[in-house]
């Protein structure tokens, strides 16, 4: 009798050391998180399908396709974003170029958010502790998060393949391209599983993973644009995906390397989880200051809450300026290697110096979009603090709503402006050191006049969070639309009224003979209008 009773706890402990409770928890988690996963799957799939449809519609003639290949193949700024354009004479080749690296980036971002949201975020909110009080092994929560990211990645590959095929994509090329999205999701799910054990909280864990994803993307872009040796592409996981060559090589073997990396990272995450305390990370959080200092004011509180992310962003922008500045002067080599581009210059359309600064303007536009992402992230944290019930106790005292909102808006506007200037200074210093025709002052002035366009996008976020926080997705849609209209709009010959929707369209070129400054006045006015809507709405609406 005593032997039987003693054996039961041992059996229970043995079972809970495995993956006990993973199945039921996975079903519940998928049901609750489906509304967050589905938009990612559909948007990335639509990116691929729309490329096939747009290509057949806009470039129906071989002559148009040849002109497209000449224009895009010799544009280093587009190679920086999308990777090398290997074959733009077919819809599958165009799709592989336009959707390949962007789709892989967003697939990785999707998986990072899924894993952190369903692992460390539950620990921070206390939900994980409540669930763990039942029959659930400690490894089950991480296993569920990884399984969810894997299911989402596979679903993305399947949906993308079926939707692109239905729109006219080739079977083999589409299969390889869709598989790269799945592989990217799996790799960065493993990465997020590791950072979830390292970070002191969910915000730190996701920031670490997203930072590494961004570094991989920038390194891949630098390698593709700088004309580095072919072996250098293997230095980044996103380069492995590029090696599959959808629509050209159709080589699936690099995907095995991606799968191996994902398995290694997930295994490492489970080992690290066994070495950390519940609710804590292997990287310990820093203790707070002994005295309140500037944190004693709402302005200091807003800065302190965002200080860590702002410092990380500024370091990243400094790095972007240095890296992109090194690429900016490569336009001369591209002209020498590209007869079509050389012919344009020979015909008197422009000069090499003007092309170099035009490249710098494009790079600053890309940096401006990233700066807007930073600012929008700060603004959206206002609502995140609301739903965590941290704002209402502050407003219960003498603090007024508009003062609290203004403190966060100031951090977002000033932080984005400083970040853009930091990148502009680094960009100008490196570019001018490599090319005497580039003046540091011109690059910095171009960065300055780009700031109002960034503030328009941040103002849109203020308007949504202040007046209609349930529609805050509009803030991200504004950034996505600006990216598409600015970078790809002219390539697709969109009408002027459509291109004018992008605030970056109205930023003048400071080196032009007679710059049009009226666009800046309109941008500042629109930014003030959006911000005013946000303040008025925040004063009138209910908190949470």
C-alpha positions as CSV (number, residue, x, y, z in Angstrom):
1,X,0.0,0.0,0.0
2,X,2.7,2.4,1.0
3,X,4.7,1.5,-2.1
4,X,1.8,2.4,-4.4
5,X,1.2,5.7,-2.7
6,X,4.9,6.6,-2.9
7,X,5.0,5.8,-6.6
8,X,2.3,8.2,-7.6
9,X,4.2,11.4,-6.8
10,X,7.3,10.1,-8.6
11,X,5.2,9.3,-11.7
12,X,3.7,12.8,-11.6
13,X,7.1,14.5,-11.2
14,X,8.5,12.4,-14.1
15,X,5.6,13.3,-16.4
16,X,5.9,17.0,-15.6
17,X,9.5,17.0,-16.5
18,X,8.5,16.3,-20.1
19,X,5.9,18.1,-22.2
20,X,2.9,17.4,-20.1
21,X,-0.1,19.7,-21.0
22,X,1.4,20.8,-24.3
23,X,-1.5,19.6,-26.4
24,X,-4.3,21.3,-24.6
25,X,-2.4,24.5,-24.1
26,X,-1.4,24.6,-27.8
27,X,-5.1,24.3,-28.8
28,X,-6.1,27.2,-26.5
29,X,-3.2,29.4,-27.5
30,X,-3.8,28.9,-31.2
31,X,-7.4,29.8,-30.8
32,X,-6.6,32.9,-28.8
33,X,-3.7,34.1,-31.0
34,X,-5.2,33.3,-34.4
35,X,-6.4,36.8,-35.0
36,X,-2.8,38.1,-34.5
37,X,-1.3,35.4,-36.8
38,X,-3.7,35.5,-39.7
39,X,-2.9,39.1,-40.9
40,X,0.8,38.3,-41.1
41,X,0.1,35.2,-43.2
42,X,-2.2,37.0,-45.5
43,X,-0.1,40.2,-45.9
44,X,3.1,38.3,-46.7
45,X,1.2,36.0,-49.1
46,X,-0.4,39.0,-50.8
47,X,3.1,40.6,-51.2
48,X,4.0,37.6,-53.4
49,X,0.7,37.2,-55.2
50,X,0.5,41.0,-56.0
51,X,4.0,40.9,-57.5
52,X,2.9,38.4,-60.1
53,X,-0.3,40.2,-60.9
54,X,1.3,43.7,-61.0
55,X,4.1,42.5,-63.3
56,X,1.7,41.0,-65.9
57,X,-0.5,44.1,-65.8
58,X,2.1,46.9,-65.8
59,X,4.8,45.3,-68.0
60,X,3.0,43.3,-70.6
61,X,5.5,43.8,-73.5
62,X,9.1,42.5,-73.7
63,X,10.4,46.0,-74.3
64,X,8.9,47.2,-71.1
65,X,10.4,44.3,-69.2
66,X,13.8,44.9,-70.6
67,X,13.6,48.6,-69.6
68,X,12.5,47.5,-66.1
69,X,15.5,45.1,-65.8
70,X,17.9,47.9,-66.8
71,X,16.5,50.4,-64.4
72,X,16.2,48.1,-61.4
73,X,19.2,46.0,-62.0
74,X,21.5,49.0,-61.8
75,X,19.9,50.7,-58.8
76,X,22.1,50.0,-55.7
77,X,19.4,51.4,-53.3
78,X,16.9,48.8,-54.4
79,X,19.5,46.0,-54.1
80,X,20.1,47.2,-50.6
81,X,16.4,46.6,-49.8
82,X,15.3,43.7,-52.1
83,X,18.6,42.0,-52.9
84,X,20.1,41.5,-56.4
85,X,17.7,41.4,-59.3
86,X,18.7,38.2,-61.1
87,X,15.9,37.9,-63.7
88,X,13.3,40.7,-64.2
89,X,12.1,39.5,-67.6
90,X,9.7,37.0,-66.0
91,X,6.9,37.4,-63.5
92,X,8.5,34.7,-61.2
93,X,11.9,36.4,-61.3
94,X,10.3,39.8,-60.5
95,X,8.3,38.1,-57.7
96,X,11.5,36.5,-56.2
97,X,13.2,39.9,-56.3
98,X,10.4,42.0,-54.9
99,X,9.0,39.6,-52.3
100,X,11.9,37.4,-51.5
101,X,13.9,39.3,-48.9
102,X,11.0,41.5,-47.7
103,X,8.9,38.4,-47.2
104,X,11.6,36.6,-45.3
105,X,12.1,39.6,-43.1
106,X,8.5,39.9,-42.2
107,X,8.2,36.1,-41.7
108,X,11.0,36.3,-39.2
109,X,9.4,39.2,-37.5
110,X,6.1,37.3,-37.3
111,X,7.8,34.4,-35.6
112,X,9.7,36.5,-33.1
113,X,6.5,38.2,-31.9
114,X,4.6,34.9,-31.7
115,X,7.3,33.2,-29.6
116,X,7.9,36.1,-27.2
117,X,4.2,36.8,-26.9
118,X,3.4,33.3,-25.9
119,X,6.4,32.7,-23.7
120,X,8.0,35.6,-21.8
121,X,5.1,37.9,-22.1
122,X,2.9,35.4,-20.2
123,X,5.4,35.3,-17.5
124,X,5.5,39.1,-17.2
125,X,1.7,39.3,-17.0
126,X,1.4,36.5,-14.5
127,X,-0.7,34.3,-16.7
128,X,2.1,31.7,-17.0
129,X,2.3,31.3,-13.2
130,X,-1.5,30.7,-13.1
131,X,-1.3,28.1,-15.9
132,X,1.7,26.4,-14.3
133,X,-0.2,25.8,-11.1
134,X,-2.1,23.1,-13.0
135,X,-0.7,19.9,-14.6
136,X,1.8,21.5,-16.9
137,X,5.5,20.8,-17.4
138,X,7.9,23.8,-17.3
139,X,9.1,23.1,-20.9
140,X,5.5,23.1,-22.2
141,X,5.1,26.9,-22.4
142,X,8.2,27.3,-24.5
143,X,7.3,24.3,-26.6
144,X,3.8,25.7,-27.3
145,X,5.3,29.1,-28.3
146,X,7.8,27.4,-30.7
147,X,5.1,25.1,-32.1
148,X,2.8,28.1,-32.8
149,X,5.5,29.9,-34.7
150,X,6.3,26.7,-36.6
151,X,2.6,26.2,-37.5
152,X,2.3,29.9,-38.6
153,X,5.5,29.6,-40.7
154,X,4.2,26.4,-42.4
155,X,0.8,28.0,-42.9
156,X,2.5,31.0,-44.5
157,X,4.4,28.8,-46.9
158,X,1.3,26.9,-47.9
159,X,-1.0,29.9,-48.3
160,X,1.6,31.9,-50.2
161,X,2.2,29.0,-52.6
162,X,-1.5,28.4,-53.3
163,X,-2.3,32.1,-53.6
164,X,0.6,32.9,-55.9
165,X,0.0,29.9,-58.1
166,X,-3.7,31.0,-58.4
167,X,-2.4,34.4,-59.6
168,X,-0.2,32.9,-62.3
169,X,3.1,32.1,-60.6
170,X,5.2,29.2,-61.7
171,X,5.0,26.0,-59.6
172,X,8.7,25.4,-59.0
173,X,9.8,29.0,-58.4
174,X,6.8,29.7,-56.2
175,X,7.5,26.6,-54.2
176,X,11.1,27.6,-53.5
177,X,10.1,31.2,-52.7
178,X,7.3,30.1,-50.3
179,X,9.7,27.6,-48.6
180,X,12.2,30.5,-47.9
181,X,9.4,32.3,-46.0
182,X,8.8,29.2,-43.9
183,X,12.5,28.7,-43.3
184,X,12.9,32.3,-42.2
185,X,10.0,31.9,-39.8
186,X,11.6,28.7,-38.3
187,X,15.0,30.2,-37.9
188,X,13.9,33.3,-36.1
189,X,11.4,31.4,-34.0
190,X,14.5,29.6,-32.7
191,X,16.3,32.9,-32.2
192,X,13.3,34.3,-30.3
193,X,13.2,31.2,-28.1
194,X,16.8,31.9,-27.1
195,X,16.4,35.6,-26.5
196,X,13.3,34.8,-24.4
197,X,15.6,33.1,-21.9
198,X,18.2,35.9,-22.1
199,X,16.0,39.0,-21.7
200,X,14.9,40.3,-18.3
201,X,11.4,40.8,-19.7
202,X,9.4,40.3,-22.9
203,X,10.2,43.8,-24.2
204,X,14.0,43.1,-23.9
205,X,13.6,39.6,-25.4
206,X,11.8,40.9,-28.5
207,X,14.2,43.8,-28.8
208,X,17.2,41.5,-28.9
209,X,15.7,39.2,-31.4
210,X,14.4,42.0,-33.7
211,X,17.8,43.8,-33.5
212,X,19.6,40.6,-34.6
213,X,17.0,40.2,-37.5
214,X,17.7,43.8,-38.5
215,X,21.5,43.3,-38.4
216,X,21.1,40.2,-40.6
217,X,19.1,42.2,-43.1
218,X,21.5,45.1,-43.2
219,X,24.5,42.8,-43.5
220,X,22.8,41.0,-46.3
221,X,22.0,44.3,-48.1
222,X,25.6,45.6,-47.6
223,X,27.0,42.4,-49.1
224,X,24.6,42.5,-52.1
225,X,25.3,46.2,-52.8
226,X,29.0,46.4,-52.2
227,X,30.0,43.8,-54.8
228,X,31.6,41.5,-52.2
229,X,32.7,38.0,-53.1
230,X,30.0,35.4,-53.6
231,X,31.1,33.5,-50.5
232,X,30.2,36.5,-48.3
233,X,26.5,35.8,-48.9
234,X,26.8,32.8,-46.6
235,X,27.7,35.1,-43.6
236,X,24.1,35.8,-42.8
237,X,21.0,33.5,-42.6
238,X,19.1,35.7,-45.0
239,X,21.9,35.2,-47.5
240,X,21.3,31.5,-47.2
241,X,17.7,32.1,-48.4
242,X,19.0,34.2,-51.2
243,X,21.2,31.3,-52.4
244,X,18.1,29.3,-53.2
245,X,17.6,31.5,-56.2
246,X,13.8,31.2,-56.9
247,X,13.0,31.4,-60.6
248,X,16.7,31.1,-61.6
249,X,18.7,28.4,-59.7
250,X,15.7,26.9,-57.8
251,X,18.2,25.3,-55.4
252,X,16.5,23.9,-52.2
253,X,19.6,22.7,-50.5
254,X,20.4,25.9,-48.5
255,X,17.0,25.4,-46.8
256,X,18.4,22.4,-45.0
257,X,21.0,24.6,-43.4
258,X,18.2,26.9,-42.3
259,X,16.4,24.0,-40.7
260,X,19.5,22.8,-38.9
261,X,20.0,26.3,-37.5
262,X,16.4,26.4,-36.3
263,X,16.8,23.0,-34.5
264,X,20.1,24.1,-32.8
265,X,18.6,27.3,-31.6
266,X,15.5,25.7,-30.2
267,X,17.6,23.0,-28.4
268,X,19.8,25.8,-26.9
269,X,16.6,27.6,-25.8
270,X,15.4,24.6,-23.8
271,X,18.8,24.2,-22.2
272,X,18.9,27.9,-21.2
273,X,15.3,27.7,-19.9
274,X,16.5,25.1,-17.4
275,X,19.1,27.5,-16.1
276,X,17.1,30.6,-15.4
277,X,14.5,31.5,-12.7
278,X,10.9,31.9,-13.5
279,X,10.1,35.4,-14.6
280,X,13.7,36.3,-14.8
281,X,16.3,36.4,-17.6
282,X,19.9,35.3,-17.8
283,X,20.7,39.0,-18.4
284,X,19.7,40.6,-15.2
285,X,17.8,43.9,-15.2
286,X,19.6,46.9,-13.7
287,X,18.4,48.3,-10.4
288,X,16.7,51.6,-10.4
289,X,18.3,54.8,-9.2
290,X,18.6,55.6,-5.5
291,X,16.9,59.0,-6.0
292,X,14.1,60.0,-8.3
293,X,15.9,62.8,-10.1
294,X,14.2,63.8,-13.3
295,X,12.1,60.6,-13.0
296,X,10.1,62.6,-10.4
297,X,8.5,64.5,-13.3
298,X,6.2,63.1,-15.9
299,X,8.7,64.3,-18.6
300,X,11.5,62.4,-16.9
301,X,9.3,59.3,-16.6
302,X,8.5,59.3,-20.3
303,X,12.2,59.6,-21.1
304,X,13.2,56.9,-18.5
305,X,10.6,54.4,-19.8
306,X,12.0,54.7,-23.4
307,X,15.6,55.4,-22.6
308,X,16.9,51.9,-23.2
309,X,15.2,51.5,-26.6
310,X,16.2,55.1,-27.6
311,X,19.9,54.4,-26.9
312,X,19.7,51.1,-28.8
313,X,18.1,52.9,-31.7
314,X,20.6,55.7,-31.8
315,X,23.5,53.2,-31.9
316,X,21.7,51.4,-34.7
317,X,21.3,54.7,-36.6
318,X,24.9,55.6,-36.2
319,X,25.8,52.2,-37.6
320,X,23.4,52.6,-40.5
321,X,25.0,56.0,-41.3
322,X,28.5,54.5,-41.4
323,X,27.5,51.4,-43.4
324,X,25.4,53.2,-45.9
325,X,27.9,56.0,-46.3
326,X,30.5,53.4,-47.3
327,X,28.0,52.3,-50.1
328,X,27.0,55.7,-51.2
329,X,30.1,56.3,-53.4
330,X,29.7,53.0,-55.2
331,X,27.5,54.6,-57.9
332,X,30.7,55.3,-59.9
333,X,31.6,51.7,-60.1
334,X,28.0,50.8,-61.0
335,X,28.1,53.3,-63.9
336,X,31.3,51.8,-65.1
337,X,29.9,48.2,-64.9
338,X,26.4,49.1,-66.3
339,X,26.4,50.2,-69.9
340,X,22.8,51.3,-69.7
341,X,23.5,53.6,-66.8
342,X,26.6,54.9,-68.6
343,X,24.5,55.6,-71.6
344,X,22.0,57.7,-69.5
345,X,24.9,59.8,-68.3
346,X,26.4,60.1,-71.7
347,X,23.1,61.4,-73.1
348,X,23.3,64.3,-70.7
349,X,20.4,63.2,-68.4
350,X,22.5,63.7,-65.3
351,X,26.1,63.5,-63.9
352,X,27.8,61.0,-61.7
353,X,27.9,63.5,-58.8
354,X,24.2,64.1,-59.1
355,X,23.5,60.3,-59.2
356,X,25.6,59.9,-56.1
357,X,23.6,62.5,-54.2
358,X,20.4,61.0,-55.5
359,X,21.5,57.7,-54.1
360,X,22.2,59.5,-50.7
361,X,18.7,61.0,-50.8
362,X,17.2,57.5,-51.3
363,X,19.2,56.1,-48.4
364,X,18.0,59.0,-46.2
365,X,14.5,58.2,-47.2
366,X,15.0,54.6,-46.1
367,X,16.5,55.8,-42.8
368,X,13.6,58.2,-42.4
369,X,11.1,55.3,-42.6
370,X,13.1,53.4,-40.0
371,X,13.1,56.5,-37.8
372,X,9.3,56.7,-38.1
373,X,9.1,53.1,-36.9
374,X,11.0,54.1,-33.8
375,X,8.7,57.1,-33.2
376,X,5.5,55.1,-33.8
377,X,6.8,52.4,-31.4
378,X,7.1,55.1,-28.6
379,X,3.6,56.4,-29.3
380,X,2.0,53.0,-29.3
381,X,3.6,52.3,-25.9
382,X,1.2,54.9,-24.5
383,X,-1.7,52.5,-25.2
384,X,0.3,49.5,-24.0
385,X,0.8,51.3,-20.7
386,X,-3.0,52.0,-20.6
387,X,-4.1,48.4,-21.0
388,X,-1.5,47.3,-18.3
389,X,-3.4,49.8,-15.9
390,X,-0.3,51.9,-15.3
391,X,-1.7,55.2,-16.7
392,X,-4.9,55.5,-14.7
393,X,-3.1,55.7,-11.3
394,X,-1.0,58.6,-12.7
395,X,-4.1,60.5,-13.9
396,X,-5.9,59.9,-10.6
397,X,-3.7,62.7,-9.1
398,X,-3.0,66.2,-10.3
399,X,-1.4,65.1,-13.6
400,X,-3.5,66.2,-16.6
401,X,-4.1,64.0,-19.7
402,X,-2.6,66.4,-22.2
403,X,0.6,66.7,-20.1
404,X,1.1,63.0,-19.9
405,X,0.5,62.6,-23.7
406,X,2.7,65.5,-24.5
407,X,5.6,64.0,-22.5
408,X,5.5,60.9,-24.7
409,X,4.9,62.7,-27.9
410,X,8.0,64.9,-27.2
411,X,10.1,61.8,-26.7
412,X,8.9,60.3,-30.0
413,X,9.4,63.5,-32.1
414,X,12.7,64.5,-30.6
415,X,14.1,60.9,-30.6
416,X,13.2,60.4,-34.3
417,X,14.8,63.7,-35.2
418,X,18.0,63.0,-33.3
419,X,18.2,59.5,-34.8
420,X,17.8,60.9,-38.4
421,X,20.5,63.5,-37.7
422,X,22.9,61.0,-36.2
423,X,22.5,58.8,-39.3
424,X,22.9,61.8,-41.6
425,X,26.1,63.0,-39.9
426,X,27.6,59.5,-40.1
427,X,26.4,59.1,-43.7
428,X,27.9,62.5,-44.7
429,X,31.2,62.0,-42.9
430,X,31.9,58.6,-44.5
431,X,30.6,59.5,-48.0
432,X,32.6,62.8,-48.1
433,X,35.7,61.0,-47.0
434,X,35.4,58.6,-49.9
435,X,34.2,61.1,-52.5
436,X,35.2,64.8,-52.6
437,X,32.1,65.7,-54.5
438,X,29.9,64.9,-51.5
439,X,29.7,67.7,-48.9
440,X,28.9,66.8,-45.3
441,X,26.8,69.9,-44.9
442,X,24.6,69.0,-47.8
443,X,23.9,65.5,-46.4
444,X,23.1,66.9,-42.9
445,X,20.8,69.6,-44.4
446,X,19.0,66.9,-46.4
447,X,18.5,64.9,-43.2
448,X,17.1,68.0,-41.5
449,X,14.5,68.7,-44.2
450,X,13.5,65.0,-44.1
451,X,12.5,65.3,-40.4
452,X,9.0,66.8,-41.0
453,X,8.1,63.8,-43.2
454,X,8.9,61.5,-40.3
455,X,6.8,63.7,-38.0
456,X,3.8,63.3,-40.3
457,X,3.9,59.5,-39.8
458,X,4.4,59.9,-36.0
459,X,1.5,62.4,-35.9
460,X,-0.7,59.8,-37.6
461,X,0.2,57.4,-34.8
462,X,-0.7,60.1,-32.2
463,X,-4.0,60.7,-33.9
464,X,-4.9,57.0,-33.8
465,X,-3.8,56.4,-30.2
466,X,-5.3,59.6,-29.0
467,X,-8.7,59.5,-30.8
468,X,-9.2,55.8,-31.8
469,X,-6.7,53.4,-30.2
470,X,-8.6,50.4,-31.6
471,X,-7.5,51.6,-35.0
472,X,-3.9,52.0,-34.1
473,X,-2.9,49.6,-36.9
474,X,-3.4,52.6,-39.2
475,X,-0.1,53.9,-37.9
476,X,1.8,50.9,-39.2
477,X,-0.2,51.0,-42.5
478,X,1.0,54.6,-42.9
479,X,4.6,53.5,-42.7
480,X,4.0,50.5,-45.1
481,X,2.2,52.7,-47.6
482,X,5.0,55.3,-47.4
483,X,7.6,52.6,-48.0
484,X,5.8,51.2,-51.0
485,X,5.0,54.6,-52.6
486,X,8.4,56.0,-52.1
487,X,10.6,53.1,-53.1
488,X,8.5,51.2,-55.7
489,X,5.9,53.8,-56.7
490,X,8.0,55.5,-59.5
491,X,9.0,52.1,-60.8
492,X,5.4,51.1,-61.3
493,X,4.6,54.4,-63.0
494,X,2.0,55.3,-60.5
495,X,0.2,58.6,-61.1
496,X,1.4,61.7,-59.3
497,X,-1.6,62.0,-57.1
498,X,-0.8,58.5,-55.7
499,X,2.9,59.2,-55.2
500,X,2.0,62.5,-53.4
501,X,0.4,60.5,-50.6
502,X,3.9,59.7,-49.4
503,X,5.2,62.5,-47.2
504,X,8.7,61.8,-48.4
505,X,7.6,62.8,-51.9
506,X,7.4,66.4,-50.7
507,X,10.9,66.6,-49.2
508,X,13.0,68.9,-51.5
509,X,16.5,68.1,-52.7
510,X,18.7,70.7,-51.0
511,X,21.3,70.5,-53.8
512,X,18.8,71.4,-56.5
513,X,19.2,74.7,-58.4
514,X,15.9,76.0,-56.9
515,X,14.5,73.7,-54.1
516,X,10.7,73.9,-53.6
517,X,10.3,74.6,-49.9
518,X,6.5,74.7,-49.9
519,X,6.3,71.0,-49.4
520,X,7.9,71.3,-46.0
521,X,5.3,73.8,-44.9
522,X,2.5,71.4,-45.9
523,X,4.3,68.5,-44.1
524,X,4.6,70.6,-40.9
525,X,0.9,71.6,-41.1
526,X,-0.3,68.0,-41.6
527,X,1.9,66.8,-38.7
528,X,0.4,69.6,-36.4
529,X,-3.1,68.6,-37.6
530,X,-2.6,64.9,-36.8
531,X,-1.1,65.7,-33.4
532,X,-4.0,68.1,-32.5
533,X,-6.5,65.4,-33.4
534,X,-4.7,63.0,-31.1
535,X,-4.7,65.5,-28.2
536,X,-8.3,66.4,-28.6
537,X,-9.3,62.7,-28.8
538,X,-7.2,61.7,-25.8
539,X,-8.8,64.4,-23.7
540,X,-12.4,63.2,-24.5
541,X,-12.1,59.4,-24.7
542,X,-12.2,56.9,-21.9
543,X,-8.9,55.5,-20.6
544,X,-8.7,51.8,-21.6
